[in-house]
Amino acid sequence: MSVRIAIDTGGTFTDLVLSDPDTGRLVFHKVPSTPADPSRALVEGVRELVAQSGYARADVRFLIHGTTVATNTILQRKGARTAFITTEGFRDVLHIQRQDRPHLYNMRIRRTPALVPRSLRYELPERTLHDGSEALPVGRDRLEELIEALRKEGIEAVGVGLLHSHIDPGHERAVGDALRHALPETTVCLSSDMSREEGEYERFSTCAMNAYVQPVMTNYLDRVNDALSDAAVEAPLFVMKSNGGVTSARDAADHCVHTILSGPAGGVVAGDEIGRRLGRPNVITADMGGTSFDVAMIHEGTIAFAKNAEIDGLALKAPMMDIHTIGAGGGSIAWIDSGGALRVGPQSAGAVPGPACYRAGGTEPTVTDANLVLGRLSTASLLGGAITLDPAAARRVIEEKIAAHLGCTVEEAAEGIIRVINASMTAAIRKLTVERGYDPRLFTLVPFGGAGPLHGVELARELGIRDVVIPLAPGVASAEGLVFSNLRTDRIQTHVELLDRLRATEFEEMLDNLTGRAVEDLTKSAEGSDPVISRRAGLRYAGQGYDIPIELPEGAVDLALLESAFHLEHERQYGFARRDQHVQLVNVWVSAELSISDDRRKPAERSVSDQAGPLASRPVYFSGDWVDTPVFRRTGLCPGQRIDGPAIIEQLDSTTLIGPGQTACVDEWEQITIFGLDLA
């Protein structure tokens, strides 16, 4: 017997899912996160989950972890003491960044300071030209001086970013070898190992970020492995990457910037799996947790990907799912701004002290407090009653901090908080859909996270989406997505050339080379069947600054068809195409995925339960009126069951709201589909 456990560390809770591929059984568990040391909650959660599920610790075959360590290290500026070595004359690239303005009309705006201060950025005489030829060899004497300076400064990590190393990394590798030999206790990160694309600032920033986080991530994963070993859990640890695939713990430590979206990526994989089960190729995933709201889009069965992102105002160049995140969660704090308007977030009460109703020291009104005041949450909703909520405390803080300032009732203030946070979330969804040429009305909304199902129908109504699907365990959906993830790696190489000057055989040679390297990356981590290969080409009109990735079909490359596909995609995204202009190849992108998961849920076989009907009822506030609303237990619902709204469905990890006039149906996978949304 063998099982796998997925662990997703969030800001408020750590979610765990145990999956038995032989029976299709899933066991869910949640424990409070331990922000000071996330490994404590992880190991304790694994212990508790194995014990309550009835398996032996030796039955655990894989552990898959979605972690926020890299993200939190950057946001909190708690990384290693890091130095950065670059080509002479390029010391300030990390500070100058790009010549755009973060906020066009804000004359007082300041860029985010670089992770490496100027005093620890060093110049090295050397030069590789744009074509890869050497103009100036590495200055060995200066390199020896830099090594001595790094030793005196007590540097823990060094990033090396040299000009044009994405074309020929020879100089970077020579510098890296010298550093590793002279400073064996110092971690060394090369920009050419992080990215082989053009864009010096983006490549240098990614390298500096990785160097800054690498010692922290290494120490964290070592602690996790040691604690798991002490707990007699010997299964190998894999870590979720931002691209939706998993990798070994060692690779995650070496390339930690690839885990920046580790947790949210699991939720997108879960949404993709739900879409496949139901035959719905267009899905919007909406993950609303305690502190953040993460949105992603799946169009025609393909998850949207990106190569460029920002974290805390710093460029990150790494293949990742296109996930848009805002500060909107159950713990988001409601406040009155200087103009007297109601605002919600982005600041959050987090896990400590949490919302006021948690009775853990929270003194600010939050979205969770508002939902409790409106009757959407019961006093025993959280973790199946393991945490009792205090409605009096919630009413008090909303009265004092919001209602008194707005001159309204507590219920009206609470409903206002919900409307404001919903507006923020619908704006985030529009950013990934409407602003990119996609009509959200053609999609299915899959809300999850602890708070997502409470807000899903209202978000859908605002966006004109006609149906909402609630996963079986929405509060741990991101962790469930980790269970279905496979090993994945991406290789991207810059090659700037006009398509009409490029030979198809030359293009195919680049693809074959990248494919071979990608497959080699996978086979280092695990064995499995033949990898699934997908290929993209980054194209633009000559003179443009940004490229559009175009999917390449299997088989021989047809450059004419590729150019035509680019024109069509440019027209779809921007409303026009310039077919008289030259099209330029910018980069080649190969993804390889190796299946290590035979875990796929099976349809439910349960018959009607004696708990299928409502177990209770309570007043719930809808649009200015209290309505007596039946309350169902999610574990009592059966496939084929229909529930007419208004209704509340409660479960261990979340609560689902069904509004008046809406209908919910339970499908064969025990997922809830809500229809009848008022789109007026």
C-alpha positions in Angstrom: 0.0 0.0 0.0 1.3 3.4 -0.9 -0.1 6.9 -0.6 1.0 10.5 -1.3 0.6 13.6 0.8 0.4 17.1 -0.4 1.0 20.1 1.9 0.2 23.7 1.0 1.5 26.3 3.4 -0.8 29.4 3.5 -0.7 32.6 5.5 -3.4 31.4 7.9 -3.6 27.6 7.6 -1.5 24.8 6.3 -3.6 22.5 4.2 -2.9 18.8 3.7 -4.4 16.1 1.4 -3.7 12.4 1.6 -4.4 10.4 -1.6 -4.6 6.7 -2.1 -4.3 6.0 -5.8 -5.5 2.4 -5.4 -8.8 3.3 -3.9 -9.2 6.9 -5.0 -9.6 7.9 -1.3 -8.8 11.5 -0.3 -8.4 12.6 3.3 -8.3 16.3 4.1 -6.7 18.1 7.0 -5.9 21.6 8.1 -3.6 23.0 10.9 -2.8 26.6 11.8 0.3 27.9 10.0 3.4 28.7 12.0 4.8 31.8 10.3 7.9 31.9 12.4 8.9 28.4 11.2 6.5 26.9 8.5 8.2 23.5 8.9 6.6 23.0 12.3 3.0 23.1 11.0 4.0 20.9 8.0 5.5 18.1 10.0 2.8 18.2 12.7 0.1 18.2 10.0 1.7 15.2 8.3 1.8 13.3 11.7 -1.8 14.1 12.4 -3.1 13.3 8.9 -1.3 9.9 8.8 -2.7 9.0 12.3 -6.3 10.0 11.5 -6.4 8.3 8.1 -5.3 4.9 9.5 -2.2 4.4 7.3 1.3 3.7 8.5 4.0 6.3 8.0 5.9 3.8 5.9 2.9 3.8 3.5 3.7 7.4 2.4 5.4 7.2 -1.0 5.6 10.9 -2.0 5.4 14.2 -0.2 4.6 17.2 -2.4 5.0 20.7 -0.9 3.6 24.1 -1.9 5.7 26.6 0.0 5.6 30.4 0.5 9.2 30.6 1.9 10.7 32.2 -1.1 7.9 34.7 -1.5 7.9 35.7 2.2 11.7 36.0 2.3 11.6 38.6 -0.5 8.6 40.5 0.8 10.0 40.6 4.4 13.6 41.3 3.2 14.9 38.4 5.4 17.3 36.8 2.9 21.0 36.1 3.1 23.8 38.6 3.1 24.2 38.7 -0.7 26.8 40.2 -3.1 26.5 40.6 -6.8 29.3 40.6 -9.4 28.7 42.1 -12.8 30.5 43.4 -15.9 32.5 46.6 -15.4 30.1 49.6 -16.0 26.9 47.7 -15.1 26.9 47.9 -11.4 23.8 50.0 -11.2 21.5 48.0 -13.5 19.7 46.5 -10.5 19.0 50.0 -9.3 18.2 51.8 -12.6 15.9 48.9 -13.7 13.8 50.0 -16.8 13.1 53.6 -17.8 9.4 53.2 -17.3 7.7 54.8 -14.3 5.9 52.5 -11.8 3.1 55.1 -11.5 3.0 57.5 -14.4 1.6 60.6 -12.6 3.1 60.1 -9.1 6.1 62.5 -9.0 7.2 61.2 -5.6 7.3 57.5 -6.6 10.4 55.6 -5.6 11.5 52.3 -7.1 11.8 49.3 -4.9 15.4 49.1 -3.5 17.5 46.3 -4.9 17.9 43.2 -2.8 21.7 43.7 -3.0 22.8 47.2 -1.8 25.2 49.1 -4.0 28.1 48.6 -1.5 27.9 44.9 -2.2 27.7 45.1 -6.0 31.1 44.6 -7.6 32.4 45.2 -11.1 34.7 42.9 -12.9 36.6 43.7 -16.1 35.4 41.3 -18.8 33.2 41.6 -21.9 31.3 39.2 -24.1 29.6 40.7 -27.2 26.1 40.3 -28.3 27.0 37.6 -30.7 28.9 35.5 -28.0 32.4 36.5 -29.1 34.9 37.5 -26.4 36.0 41.2 -26.4 37.8 41.1 -23.1 38.8 38.1 -21.0 37.9 37.8 -17.3 40.3 40.0 -15.2 41.8 37.3 -12.9 43.7 39.7 -10.7 40.5 41.7 -10.0 38.6 38.5 -9.4 41.0 37.5 -6.7 40.6 40.9 -5.1 36.8 40.5 -5.2 37.0 37.1 -3.6 39.0 38.5 -0.7 36.5 41.4 -0.3 33.6 38.9 -0.2 35.4 36.9 2.5 36.0 40.0 4.7 32.3 41.1 4.2 31.1 37.7 5.5 29.0 37.2 2.4 26.6 34.2 2.5 25.5 34.2 -1.2 26.9 35.6 -4.5 25.0 36.3 -7.7 27.0 36.6 -10.9 25.4 38.4 -13.8 27.6 39.3 -16.7 26.8 41.0 -20.0 25.4 38.7 -22.8 25.9 35.6 -20.7 22.6 34.3 -22.1 24.4 33.9 -25.4 27.6 32.5 -24.1 27.8 31.7 -20.4 31.6 30.9 -20.5 32.7 33.9 -18.5 30.0 33.4 -15.9 30.9 29.8 -15.4 34.6 30.6 -15.0 33.8 33.2 -12.3 31.4 30.8 -10.6 34.0 28.0 -10.5 36.6 30.3 -9.0 34.1 31.5 -6.3 33.0 28.0 -5.4 36.6 26.9 -5.1 37.7 29.9 -2.9 34.5 30.2 -0.9 33.1 26.7 -0.4 30.6 27.8 2.3 29.1 30.5 0.1 26.3 29.7 -2.3 26.9 30.9 -5.9 24.2 31.6 -8.4 24.8 32.4 -12.1 22.3 34.4 -14.2 22.8 32.1 -17.2 21.5 29.2 -15.0 18.4 31.2 -14.1 17.5 32.5 -17.6 18.9 32.2 -21.1 16.9 35.1 -22.4 17.7 38.7 -23.4 17.1 41.5 -21.0 20.0 42.3 -18.7 18.0 43.8 -15.9 15.4 41.0 -15.8 18.1 38.4 -15.8 20.3 40.1 -13.2 17.3 40.7 -11.0 16.2 37.1 -11.2 19.8 36.0 -10.4 20.1 38.4 -7.4 16.7 37.2 -6.1 17.7 33.6 -6.3 21.0 34.2 -4.6 19.3 36.2 -1.8 16.7 33.4 -1.1 18.8 30.3 -1.7 20.4 29.9 1.7 17.1 30.5 3.4 15.3 27.9 1.2 18.1 25.4 1.6 18.0 25.7 5.4 14.2 25.4 5.4 14.1 22.3 3.3 16.9 20.7 5.3 14.9 21.3 8.5 11.8 19.8 6.9 13.7 16.7 5.8 15.3 16.3 9.2 12.0 16.7 11.0 10.2 14.3 8.7 13.0 11.8 9.2 12.7 12.2 13.0 9.0 11.5 12.6 9.7 8.3 10.7 8.4 9.6 7.4 11.1 8.7 4.8 9.2 9.5 1.6 11.1 11.8 -0.8 10.1 15.5 -0.7 9.1 17.2 -3.9 8.3 21.0 -4.2 5.7 22.6 -6.4 7.1 25.1 -8.9 5.4 28.2 -10.4 5.0 26.4 -13.7 2.5 23.9 -12.2 5.0 21.0 -12.0 7.0 19.6 -9.2 10.7 19.2 -8.7 13.0 17.6 -6.2 13.8 19.4 -2.9 17.4 19.8 -4.0 16.5 21.5 -7.3 13.9 23.7 -5.5 16.7 24.9 -3.2 19.1 25.6 -6.1 16.4 27.4 -8.2 14.2 28.8 -5.5 12.8 31.6 -7.6 10.9 28.9 -9.5 8.8 28.4 -6.4 7.5 32.0 -6.0 4.0 30.9 -7.0 4.3 27.5 -5.5 1.1 27.4 -3.5 -1.3 29.2 -5.9 0.0 27.0 -8.8 -1.5 23.9 -7.1 -5.0 25.6 -7.1 -4.7 26.2 -10.9 -3.8 22.5 -11.4 -6.9 21.6 -9.4 -9.1 23.9 -11.5 -7.7 22.4 -14.7 -8.5 18.9 -13.4 -12.1 20.0 -12.6 -12.5 21.4 -16.1 -11.3 18.1 -17.6 -13.8 16.1 -15.5 -16.7 18.2 -16.5 -15.7 18.8 -20.1 -15.4 22.5 -19.6 -12.3 23.8 -21.4 -12.7 27.5 -20.2 -12.2 27.9 -16.5 -11.4 30.8 -14.2 -9.9 29.7 -10.9 -10.4 32.1 -7.9 -8.5 31.2 -4.8 -9.6 33.3 -1.8 -7.7 32.4 1.4 -7.0 34.3 4.5 -4.7 37.0 3.1 -4.8 36.9 -0.7 -6.9 36.3 -3.8 -5.2 34.5 -6.7 -6.8 34.4 -10.1 -5.8 32.3 -13.1 -7.3 31.4 -16.5 -7.6 28.2 -18.4 -8.7 28.7 -22.1 -9.6 25.9 -24.4 -7.9 23.4 -21.9 -4.6 25.3 -21.8 -3.4 27.1 -18.7 -2.2 30.6 -19.3 1.6 31.0 -18.8 4.0 33.9 -18.5 7.7 34.4 -18.5 7.9 37.8 -16.9 6.5 38.9 -13.6 7.2 41.2 -10.6 7.4 40.5 -6.9 7.5 43.5 -4.6 8.4 45.7 -7.6 11.4 43.6 -8.7 11.6 41.8 -12.0 11.4 38.0 -12.1 12.1 36.1 -15.4 11.0 32.5 -15.0 8.4 30.3 -16.6 5.3 30.4 -14.5 1.5 30.1 -14.6 -0.1 33.5 -15.3 -1.5 34.1 -11.8 -2.7 37.5 -10.7 -2.7 38.1 -7.0 -4.2 40.9 -4.9 -4.5 41.4 -1.1 -8.1 40.2 -0.7 -8.9 37.4 1.7 -11.0 36.5 4.7 -8.5 38.3 7.0 -8.5 41.5 4.9 -9.1 44.5 7.1 -11.9 47.0 6.5 -11.0 50.7 7.1 -12.2 54.2 6.5 -9.8 56.3 4.3 -9.1 60.0 4.8 -12.0 60.9 2.4 -14.5 58.9 4.5 -14.8 56.1 2.0 -14.9 52.4 3.0 -11.9 50.4 1.9 -11.0 46.8 2.4 -7.4 45.4 2.3 -4.8 44.9 1.2 -3.6 44.7 4.8 -4.6 41.6 6.5 -5.1 40.3 10.1 -3.3 37.1 8.9 -3.0 34.1 11.2 -1.9 36.1 14.1 -3.9 37.8 15.6 -6.5 37.0 12.9 -10.1 38.4 12.6 -11.7 39.8 15.8 -14.2 36.9 15.9 -11.3 34.4 16.4 -10.8 35.8 19.9 -7.1 35.7 19.5 -6.4 39.4 20.0 -7.7 40.8 16.7 -9.1 44.3 17.0 -9.7 45.2 13.4 -12.9 44.4 11.3 -12.2 41.9 8.6 -14.1 40.2 5.8 -14.6 37.1 8.0 -16.1 39.2 10.7 -18.5 40.7 8.1 -19.6 37.2 6.9 -20.2 36.2 10.5 -22.3 39.2 11.2 -24.4 38.6 8.1 -25.1 35.0 9.2 -23.2 33.5 6.3 -20.8 31.8 8.8 -22.0 30.0 11.9 -20.1 30.3 15.2 -18.9 26.7 14.6 -18.0 27.1 10.9 -14.3 27.1 11.1 -12.5 23.7 11.0 -15.8 21.9 11.7 -16.1 23.7 15.0 -12.5 23.2 16.2 -12.4 27.0 16.4 -15.4 28.8 17.8 -16.2 32.2 16.3 -17.4 35.1 18.4 -20.2 37.1 16.7 -20.3 39.7 19.5 -16.7 40.6 18.9 -17.3 40.8 15.2 -20.3 43.1 15.7 -18.4 45.3 18.1 -15.4 46.0 15.8 -17.6 46.7 12.8 -19.8 49.0 14.8 -16.8 50.9 16.3 -14.5 51.0 13.2 -17.0 51.2 10.3 -20.7 51.6 11.1 -20.2 54.6 13.5 -18.2 56.4 10.8 -20.6 55.7 8.0 -23.8 56.4 10.0 -25.3 53.0 9.2 -26.3 49.8 10.9 -23.8 47.0 11.6 -25.5 44.8 9.0 -25.3 47.5 6.4 -21.6 48.1 7.2 -20.9 44.4 7.0 -22.7 44.1 3.6 -20.7 47.1 2.4 -17.5 45.3 3.4 -18.5 42.3 1.3 -19.4 44.5 -1.7 -16.1 46.4 -1.6 -14.0 43.2 -1.4 -16.0 41.7 -4.2 -15.4 44.7 -6.3 -11.6 44.3 -5.8 -11.8 40.6 -6.7 -13.9 41.1 -9.9 -11.4 43.8 -11.0 -8.6 41.2 -10.6 -10.6 38.7 -12.7 -11.2 41.3 -15.4 -7.5 42.1 -15.6 -6.8 38.5 -16.7 -9.8 38.2 -19.0 -11.4 41.4 -20.4 -8.1 43.3 -20.5 -6.6 40.4 -22.6 -9.4 40.0 -25.0 -11.3 37.2 -23.3 -15.0 37.3 -22.4 -15.5 36.0 -18.9 -19.1 35.1 -19.7 -17.8 32.1 -21.7 -16.0 30.7 -18.7 -16.9 28.6 -15.6 -15.9 30.1 -12.3 -14.2 27.7 -9.8 -13.9 29.5 -6.5 -12.0 27.8 -3.7 -9.9 28.5 -0.7 -11.4 28.9 2.7 -13.4 32.0 1.7 -13.9 31.5 -2.0 -17.2 29.6 -2.0 -18.8 32.3 0.2 -18.2 34.9 -2.5 -18.3 32.8 -5.7 -21.9 33.4 -6.8 -21.6 37.2 -6.2 -18.4 37.4 -8.2 -20.0 35.4 -11.0 -23.1 37.6 -11.1 -20.9 40.7 -11.4 -19.0 39.2 -14.3 -21.9 37.7 -16.1 -20.7 34.2 -15.6 -23.6 31.7 -15.6 -22.4 28.8 -13.5 -20.0 28.2 -10.6 -18.4 24.9 -9.6 -17.4 24.4 -6.0 -14.7 21.7 -5.5 -15.3 18.8 -3.1 -12.8 20.3 -0.6 -12.5 24.0 -1.6 -10.5 25.0 1.5 -7.7 22.6 0.5 -8.1 22.7 -3.3 -4.5 24.0 -3.8 -3.2 21.1 -1.8 -5.4 18.7 -3.8 -3.9 20.2 -7.0 -0.5 19.3 -5.8 -1.6 15.6 -5.6 -2.3 15.7 -9.4 0.9 17.5 -10.4 3.7 15.9 -12.4 7.4 16.7 -12.8 7.8 19.6 -15.2 10.7 21.7 -16.5 10.9 24.5 -19.0 13.8 25.5 -21.2 13.9 28.9 -23.0 16.6 30.2 -25.3 16.8 33.6 -26.9 17.3 33.7 -30.7 16.5 37.0 -32.3 16.0 36.7 -36.0 13.4 37.7 -38.7 11.2 34.7 -39.6 11.8 35.2 -43.3 15.5 34.9 -42.8 15.3 31.8 -40.6 15.6 28.2 -42.0 13.1 25.7 -40.7 16.0 23.2 -40.1 17.8 25.7 -38.0 14.6 26.2 -35.9 14.1 22.5 -35.5 17.7 22.1 -34.4 17.1 24.6 -31.6 13.9 22.8 -30.5 15.7 19.4 -30.5 18.5 20.8 -28.4 16.2 22.4 -25.8 14.0 19.2 -25.7 17.1 17.1 -25.0 18.1 19.3 -22.1 14.6 19.4 -20.7 14.3 15.6 -20.7 17.6 15.4 -19.1 16.5 17.7 -16.3 13.5 15.5 -15.6 15.3 12.2 -15.5 17.6 13.5 -12.8 14.6 13.7 -10.4 12.6 10.6 -11.1 11.8 7.8 -13.5 8.6 7.5 -15.4 7.1 7.1 -18.8 8.2 9.2 -21.8 7.8 13.0 -21.1 5.1 15.0 -22.8 6.7 17.8 -24.8 5.1 21.1 -25.6 6.8 23.9 -27.7 6.3 27.6 -28.1 7.9 30.4 -30.1 8.1 33.9 -28.8 7.2 36.2 -31.7 6.8 40.0 -32.2 6.7 42.5 -35.0 10.2 43.9 -35.7 10.7 46.8 -33.4 8.3 45.8 -30.7 9.6 45.4 -27.1 7.5 42.4 -26.1 6.8 39.0 -27.7 3.7 36.8 -27.7 4.2 33.0 -27.2 2.6 30.9 -30.0 2.0 27.2 -29.6 3.8 25.0 -32.0 2.1 21.8 -33.2 3.8 18.5 -33.2 5.9 17.5 -36.2 8.0 19.6 -38.6 7.9 23.4 -38.2 6.0 25.3 -40.9 7.3 28.9 -40.6 4.5 30.3 -42.8 1.8 28.8 -40.6 3.7 30.0 -37.5 3.6 33.6 -38.9 -0.1 33.4 -39.7 -0.8 32.1 -36.2 1.1 35.1 -34.7 -1.0 37.6 -36.8 -4.2 36.0 -35.6 -3.2 36.0 -31.9 -2.0 39.6 -32.1 -5.3 40.6 -33.6 -7.2 38.7 -30.9 -5.3 40.3 -28.1 -4.9 43.9 -29.4 -7.6 44.2 -32.1 -5.3 44.6 -35.1 -2.6 42.8 -37.0 0.0 44.2 -39.4 0.5 41.5 -42.0 2.7 43.8 -44.0 5.3 44.0 -41.2 8.2 41.6 -40.7 7.7 39.1 -37.9 10.7 38.4 -35.6 11.5 35.3 -33.6 12.6 36.3 -30.1 12.9 33.0 -28.2 12.2 29.3 -28.3 10.4 27.7 -25.3 10.2 23.9 -24.7 8.3 22.4 -21.8 8.6 18.7 -20.7 6.3 17.0 -18.3 6.9 13.6 -16.8 4.0 11.8 -15.1 4.7 10.6 -11.6 1.0 10.7 -10.7 -1.5 7.9 -11.3 -3.9 9.7 -8.8 -7.2 10.5 -10.4 -10.4 10.7 -8.4 -13.1 8.2 -9.1 -16.8 9.1 -9.3 -18.7 8.8 -6.0 -20.8 5.7 -5.4 -22.6 6.9 -2.2 -26.4 6.6 -2.0 -28.8 9.0 -0.4 -27.8 9.8 3.2 -30.0 10.5 6.1 -28.1 13.8 6.4 -28.9 14.9 2.9 -31.6 17.3 4.0 -31.0 20.5 6.0 -29.7 19.9 9.5 -30.7 23.4 10.8 -31.6 26.9 9.6 -30.6 30.4 10.6 -31.2 34.0 9.5 -28.9 35.2 6.7 -28.8 38.8 5.5 -29.4 39.2 1.8 -29.7 42.7 0.2 -31.0 44.4 3.2 -33.3 41.7 4.6 -32.9 38.7 7.0 -34.0 35.5 5.3 -34.5 32.2 7.2 -32.0 30.0 5.4 -31.5 26.1 5.6 -28.1 24.9 6.5 -26.7 21.6 4.9 -23.8 19.5 5.9 -21.5 19.0 2.8 -20.6 15.4 3.9 -24.3 14.5 3.8 -24.9 15.5 0.2 -25.1 12.9 -2.5 -24.6 12.9 -6.3 -27.7 14.0 -8.1 -29.0 16.0 -5.1 -30.6 19.4 -5.9 -30.7 22.3 -3.5 -32.8 25.4 -4.1 -31.5 28.7 -2.7 -31.1 30.4 -0.4 -29.0 27.9 1.3 -25.8 27.5 3.3 -23.6 24.4 2.9 -21.0 23.9 5.6 -18.0 21.6 5.7 -14.7 21.2 7.6 -12.7 23.6 5.4 -15.2 26.1 3.9 -18.7 27.4 3.7 -20.7 27.7 0.4 -23.3 30.4 -0.1 -26.3 29.8 -2.5 -28.4 32.9 -3.0 -32.1 33.3 -3.4 -33.4 32.1 -6.7 -30.3 30.0 -7.4 -30.0 26.2 -7.7 -27.2 23.9 -6.7 -26.7 20.4 -8.0 -24.2 17.8 -6.8 -22.4 15.9 -9.6 -20.9 12.5 -9.7 -17.6 13.9 -8.4 -19.5 15.4 -5.4 -18.7 18.9 -6.7 -21.4 21.5 -6.5 -22.5 23.4 -9.6 -24.6 26.5 -8.9 -27.0 27.7 -11.7 -29.6 30.4 -12.0 -27.4 33.4 -11.3 -29.2 36.7 -11.8 -27.2 38.4 -14.5 -29.2 41.6 -14.5 
